């Protein structure tokens, strides 16, 4: 995730993007069967977005079910098998 394991910097000093990377690392660290993410690429630079998509695709290949809530169409197009859209409180398959 681009985090330096030897860094002595405290998390409270991280940028929003670095905190987001840390949250995703924590979400996949123990290889869960279900991964639930809310706006995983928020505040992430382009190279970080590519890295996150690659990691999520690897988790998908491993057999994890990944559920992502996002407003970013590129996230949906990059990793989704099924996309649901919510309009006026109703969900439908795109």
C-alpha positions as CSV (number, residue, x, y, z in Angstrom):
1,X,0.0,0.0,0.0
2,X,3.0,2.3,-0.2
3,X,3.3,2.5,3.6
4,X,6.8,2.3,5.1
5,X,6.7,-0.4,7.9
6,X,9.8,1.2,9.5
7,X,8.3,4.7,9.7
8,X,8.0,6.2,13.2
9,X,5.4,8.7,12.0
10,X,2.2,8.6,14.1
11,X,-1.0,7.9,12.2
12,X,-2.5,11.3,13.3
13,X,0.2,12.9,11.2
14,X,-0.8,11.0,8.1
15,X,-2.5,12.7,5.2
16,X,-6.1,11.6,4.4
17,X,-4.8,9.5,1.5
18,X,-2.3,7.7,3.7
19,X,-5.0,7.1,6.3
20,X,-7.1,5.6,3.6
21,X,-4.3,3.3,2.4
22,X,-3.8,2.2,6.0
23,X,-7.5,1.4,6.4
24,X,-7.5,-0.7,3.2
25,X,-4.3,-2.5,4.4
26,X,-6.1,-3.3,7.7
27,X,-9.2,-4.5,5.8
28,X,-7.3,-7.1,3.8
29,X,-4.5,-8.0,6.2
30,X,-6.1,-11.1,7.6
31,X,-7.5,-12.3,4.3
32,X,-11.2,-12.2,5.2
33,X,-13.8,-13.9,3.2
34,X,-15.9,-10.7,2.9
35,X,-14.4,-7.3,2.5
36,X,-16.7,-4.2,2.8
37,X,-15.3,-0.9,1.7
38,X,-16.8,2.6,1.6
39,X,-15.3,4.9,-0.9
40,X,-11.9,3.1,-1.0
41,X,-10.2,5.5,-3.4
42,X,-11.3,8.7,-1.7
43,X,-8.3,11.1,-1.4
44,X,-6.0,8.6,-3.2
45,X,-3.7,9.7,-6.0
46,X,-3.8,7.9,-9.4
47,X,-1.0,5.5,-8.7
48,X,-2.7,4.6,-5.4
49,X,-6.0,4.0,-7.1
50,X,-4.3,1.6,-9.5
51,X,-2.6,-0.2,-6.6
52,X,-5.9,-0.5,-4.7
53,X,-7.7,-1.9,-7.8
54,X,-4.9,-4.4,-8.2
55,X,-5.1,-5.5,-4.6
56,X,-8.8,-5.9,-4.7
57,X,-8.6,-7.9,-7.9
58,X,-6.1,-10.2,-6.1
59,X,-8.4,-10.6,-3.2
60,X,-11.2,-11.4,-5.6
61,X,-9.1,-14.1,-7.3
62,X,-8.4,-15.5,-3.9
63,X,-12.1,-15.9,-3.5
64,X,-13.0,-13.0,-1.3
65,X,-16.4,-11.3,-1.7
66,X,-15.8,-7.6,-2.1
67,X,-18.6,-5.1,-1.5
68,X,-17.8,-1.5,-2.4
69,X,-20.0,1.6,-1.9
70,X,-18.7,4.3,-4.1
71,X,-19.5,7.3,-6.3
72,X,-16.5,6.6,-8.6
73,X,-17.5,4.8,-11.7
74,X,-13.9,3.7,-12.4
75,X,-13.9,1.7,-9.1
76,X,-17.1,-0.1,-10.2
77,X,-15.9,-0.7,-13.7
78,X,-12.4,-1.9,-12.6
79,X,-13.4,-4.6,-10.1
80,X,-17.1,-5.4,-10.2
81,X,-18.8,-8.5,-11.4
82,X,-22.2,-7.1,-10.4
83,X,-23.0,-3.4,-10.0
84,X,-26.1,-2.2,-8.2
85,X,-27.3,1.4,-8.4
86,X,-29.4,3.2,-5.9
87,X,-31.9,5.8,-7.0
88,X,-34.5,7.3,-4.7
89,X,-33.9,4.6,-2.1
90,X,-34.3,1.8,-4.6
91,X,-31.6,-0.5,-5.8
92,X,-31.4,-2.0,-9.2
93,X,-28.9,-3.9,-11.3
94,X,-27.2,-1.9,-14.0
